[in-house]
Amino acid sequence: MDPTTIGFLGIGVMLVLILFTGMSPGLAMLLTGFGGLLALHPPQSFSALLNGSVGSEVWTVFSNYGFTVIPLFVLLGEVIFHAGYSDRLFRAAQAWFGHKRGGLAVTTILACAGFSSICGSNTATAATMSSVALKPMSRNKYHPELKCGSIAAGSTLGAMIPPSIVLVVYGLYTGQSIGKLFAGSIIPGLTLTLLFVLTVKVIIWRHPDWAQPGVRGSRKRRLAMLPQVLDVAVLFAIIMTSMFSGIVTPTEAAGLGALLGIVGCVVRGKLPRPAFVKALTATLRITSMVFLILAGATVFGRFLVLTRLPFMLTEWVTRMDLAPAMILLFMMGCYLIGGCIMDALAFLLISLPLFEPLVARMGYDLVWFGQVICLVTTLGAITPPVGVSCFVVAGMSPDANSAQVFRGAMRFLPAYIAVYLLLTLFPHAMVGWLSGLVR
């Protein structure tokens, strides 16, 4: 069997393991990669497994100092979560915007943006904000499509707002500056958030009976809620400012953020010992999952390189003589489909060995390309048939089924399309301007 056929067969086996057996993406990539290496060169591959050269390659990835940023940012997010700041973010936003018709949906989106910027996980944000926001919106007679759709769509903002774990892994894998990636994601992330808010306003304009206005809080109460979210705002500002100014590296910024988050929560009495233990346990679990995916992607990527599939794909596209915009649309379609069926990070690492050489050959800026694929892949989290965030929200909503949640989430699709068009038409204004300021 020729290497190309083995390569396609390996990709098929990996997808079957992920989709139909429930195996984790990292383990599926690891097993498929090892199996593919053995199938390509049985004597050499078996020798490589015995003398540890494959293990050495994985260890080289794990021992990369830059990857320290992942557990540190995860720890920061878990500490913030277990200290109860998700509730405080929602209550503060509710005090300022909840009295307007549709205000609770706007509140949910803004709270999702604030929480996911620290948490960095679509599913964690969807679960957390569902537990916080569903009951208040139900009390104000919100339509299931509006309340569930706003949570599901809002949960995807984490990949677009720094510090994003997806962007961290992308930057380390492609050799791009994490600081530049974070800076480049600010305008697209804020634009997407504002367009989500505008979408809620349009929905309420078309269906005024889908929500009842809440009770207007006093000015004193609204001002009293601000200090409850000041900690998160100051912490975010310190991390971003120190990193973008070049005073500290992204890893040092993550460590500083984790330390300040723990100290601040302890001083305020918001992080008792049981909550801190839960935060550490969750950090270990999430970090282990991410590093298993990295290990699997390393072995699977080596397998794909030996099959020469990435180079064949590049040569095939070059011979077709298509416009770069058409090739980019094809890749975005692949990322959209991939984001529907598996975790965004896992599909990103599966696809990069195939697409990165092609993107580099076409001359696209890899910092800009990182923002585009983060946008499109995270859209997959709310796209049928396997939009993970939608199923999380549906599972936690007693009066909405999966179909209603998907319909509600799809009402936010024009916002994604608008940001994609802005990224394509104005790459410098959307990404290059701020990323170019990072030292």
N, C-alpha and C positions, 0 to 999 in steps of 0.2 A: 504494500500500500504506500502510495507516495505521500510526502510530508504535507502537501496541501490538503489532501483528503483527510489525513489524520487531524489536521488543524480544525477543519470544519466539524469533524466528528467530535473532537474534544469540546468545542463550543456547544454543540448540541447536547452532549452528555452533561455538561455543567448546568445548562438551563433546565434540563429534566430533573436533576438533583435538587435544584433550588425550588422549582415550581411545583413539582409533583411529589416530592418526598419530605418537604418541610426542612431540609438540611440548611444550616446557616450558609450564607454566601461565601464566607471566608473558608469554611471547611470544604465546601463544594469546589472552590477554585483550587485549594490545596491538593485535594485528592485527584482532581482532573489533571492538574499540572504535573503531578508525579506520574500518573498513569500515562499521560501523553509523552513525557520524557522517556519513560521505559519503552513505549511503543516506537518512538523515533530511533533511538539508539540503545537497544537493550544492553549490550556489554558495557558501553561507556557510561550510560545512565546508572546502571546498577553499581558500577565502580564509584561513580560520583556520590551516590547515596551512602555507600559504605565508608568512603574516606572523608565524608563530611563536607565536600565542596559546596553542595547545595545548601546545607545548613549554614555554612559560612556566609553564603550570599544573603540568606535571610537575616543572619545575625548582623551583617553589615548595615542592613536597613534599620533594624531595631536599635543598633548602637548609635545611630545618627542623633546627635545632640538636638537637632531641630525638632525631632518628634516629641521631645519633652513638653512642648507646648500643648500637646493634646490632653494628657491627664491633668495638667494644671488648669486649663480652661474648663474642662469637664468638672473638676473639683469646685471651681468658682461657681459654676452654674448650679451644682447640686447643693452647695452651701446656701446660696441665695434662695433656692427652692424650699429647702427644709427649714429655713428661717422664716418662711411664711410671706415672702415678699410678693409672691404672685397674687395673694389676696389683697395686699396693700396697693399694688399697682392698679388692680381692678377697681377697688373702692375709691381711690383718688380720681381715676378717670371717670368713674360713675358720678362722683360729686360735681365734676365740672361739665360733663356732657350728657349725663343720663336723663336729665329732665326733658330733653328735646325728643320729638318723635323720631325713632330710629337711633336715639342717642346711645342706648345700651349696646347696639351692634357696633357703633363707632367706638364706644368704650372698649369693647372686646377686642377689636382690631388693634387699637392703640396699646392695650395691655399685652396682647400677643407680641406686638413689635418690641415692647420693652422687655418682656420676659424672655422671648426667644433670642434676643440679642445677647443675653447672658447664658441662656440654656443651650442654644444651638441645635436642638433636636426637634424635628417636626412632630413626631409621635408624642414626645414628652409634653410639648406645648399644647397639642390637641387635647391630651388627657387632662392636663392641669387646668386649662381654661374651660374645658367642659364642666369640670367639677365646680368651678368658681362662677361661671357666667350663665349656665343653663337655667338655674332656678330663678334668678332675677328677671331674665327675659321671659320665662314662662309666666311669671306673676304679672307681667305687663302685656300679656296676650300676644307675644311675638309669633309670627307664622314660623312653622318648623323649617321651611327653606331658608328664611332670613337668619334665624338664630343659629342654626347648625352650619349653614353655608359660611357665615361670617367667622365662626370658630375654625372651621376646616381650612378656609383660605388664609386666615390670619396666622395659623400655625406654620405655614410655609415660609413666612418672612425670615425665619431664623437662618436659612442658608444665604440670604441676601444682605443681612445686617451683621457687621462684625461685632464680636469675634466669631466667625463661622468655621466650624470644624471641617466642613467640606472644602472651604477655601484653603484652610491650613494644609490638608492632605494634598490638595491639588498643587499648591505652591511647592511643597517639599518634593512631590513626585516629578514636577516639570522643571524644578530649579528656579522658580520665580520668587521674587521677594514677597514674603507674607505681608509686610507692611504696605507695599504697593497694592497687593490684592485687596487688603482691608480698606485702604483709602479709595480704591476704585469702586468698591461696592457701596459706598455711602450714598451717592446720588441715585443709583438705580434702586437701592433699598428704600430710601425715603420717597422716591417717586412712586414706587409700587404701593407703599403704605398710603400715600395721599390718594392714589387712584382707587384703592379699596374703599376709602372713606367716601369718595365721590360716587362709587358704585352703590353704596348703601343709600346715599341721598337720592340717586336715580330710582332705586327700587321702591323707596318710600313715596317718591313722587308718583310713580306708576301704580302703586298699591298702598294707598294711605291707610287702609284697614289692616295692614300686616303688623302694625305695632301701635301701642298706646304710649303717650308720653308719660314719663315718670314724674315724681314729685321734685320740684325745684329745691335744691338745698340752699341754705342761707350762705351769705358771703363768708360769715365766720367759719362755718363748717368746711367750705371749700378751701379756705386758706389754711385751716387746721390740718387738712389732708396732705398738703404739700410736703411737710417735713417727713412724712412716711415714705415718700419715694425719693427724697433728696439723697439718701445714701446711695441708691442704685445709680442715680444720675451723676453724682460726684465720682463714684467708682468707675463708671464707664468713661467719664471725661478724663480721669487720670490715666487709665489704660491707653486710650486712644492718643491723647496728647503726648505722653511720654514715648510712645512707640513711633508716631508719625514724625516727631521732632528729631528722632535719631538718638535721643538720650539713652534709651535702652533698646535691646533687641526684642523681637516678639516673644521669645522664650522668657526673658527677664520681665517683660510686661505681664505675661501670664502668671509668673510666680509672684510678682508684686500684687497683681489683682487678687489672686487666691489668698495671699497673706492678709491684705487689707480687708477682704471680704470676711474672713474668719474672725479677725480681731474686732472689726466693727460689729459683727453680729453678737460676739461674746460680750463685748462691752455694753451693748444695748440689752443684753439678756434675752436675745432672740434665738440663741443656739444652745439649748441644753445638751447634755452629753448624749442621750439617746438619739437626738436629731443629728448630731455630728457623726455618730457611728453609722447611721443610715446614709448620710452623705458620703462617707468614706466607702461604704459597701457598694453604693450605686456607682461611684467613681471607678472602683476596681472592675465592676461588671461591664460598664460601658467601654472603659479603656481596653479591657481584654477583648471585647468584641471588635473594636476598631483595629487592634493590632493583629487579631486573627485574620481580618480582612486584608490587612497589609501583607501578612505572610503569604496568604493565598494568592494575592495579586502579584507578588514577587515571583513565585514559582510559576504561576499561570502565564505571566508576562514573558518569562524566559522560554517557556514552551512555545508561545506564539511566535517569538522572534526566530526560534529554530525552524519553525514551519515556513517562515518568510511570508506569512500572511500580511503583516503590516506593510511590507515593501511591495508586495503584489497589489495590494489595495491602492497604494499610492501610484504605482505605475499604471494600473487599470484606469483610474480616474484621470491621470494625465493624458492617456491615449484618447479618452472620450472627448477631450478638449471642451469641457463644460465651463461655463462662467463660474468664478469662485462663489458668487452668491447662490447659485444652484447647488453647488457641492455643500455649502454651509447649510442650506435648507435640508438637504438629505441627512446630514449629521444631526441636525436638530430633531428631525423626525425619529432618528434612532434613539436619541436621548429621551425624547418624550415617551416613546414606547418602553424603553428600559426603565424609566422612572415609574411607570405604571406597575411594573411587575416585580420590582425589587427595590431594596434600599438604595437611595441616591448615591451614597458613598461607594457601595459595592459596585454599582453599575459604572460609576465614574472610573474606578480602578480597572474594571474589566475592559472598558472601551478605550482608555488612553493609549495603551500600546498600539492599538489599531489606528487611532485618529490623530495622535500628536504629530507623527511624521508628516501626515498629509497637511495639517494646519500650518506647520512650520514651513513646508514647501510652498504653500500658497501665499506666505508672507503676512499672515495675520498676527497681530500682537497677542501673545499668550496671556497677558494680564487681562486684556479685553475679552479674549475667548473664555477665560475662566468665569467671568461674570455672566456671559451668555449661557454657558452650559449649566451653571448653577440655577439660573432663572428657569430654563426649560426642564431640567431634570426635576427640580422641586415642584414644578407644575404637575408632574406625574403623580405626586402624592395625593392629588385630589381628582385625578382623571380616571374614569372607568377603564377597565373593569376591576382593577386592583389598586385603587387609590387608598393607601394605607390610612392616611389621616381621616378620610371620610368614614372608614369602618370604625376607627377609634371613637369618633364623635357619635356615630349611630349606635354603637354599643353602650354609650353612656347616656343616651337620650331616651327616656321612656316613651315619648310620644312622637318619635320620628323614625322612619325606616331608612334603609340605606339609599333607596331611590330618591327620597326627598333630600337627603343630605347631598347626594351627587348633583341633583338639579340645582340646589342652592349654591353649591360651590362653583358650578359652571357659569353662574351669573357673574362671577368675577373673572372669567376668561378674557373679556376684552381688555382688562387692565394688564394682564400678562402680555397680550399681543401688542398693546401700546408701548410698553417698556421695551419689548424686543425690537420694535420698529425704531424707537428712539436710540437704542444701543447700536443698531445697524446704520442708521442715518447720521448720527452725531456721536461717533465713538470717542472723540477727544473731549467734547463737553460732558459726556456722561461718565467716562472712565479716565481718559488720559490726563485731564487737567489736574485732578486731585492726586492721582497716583504718581504723576510727575513731580509733585511737591515733596514726596517722601524721599529722605536722604538714604 
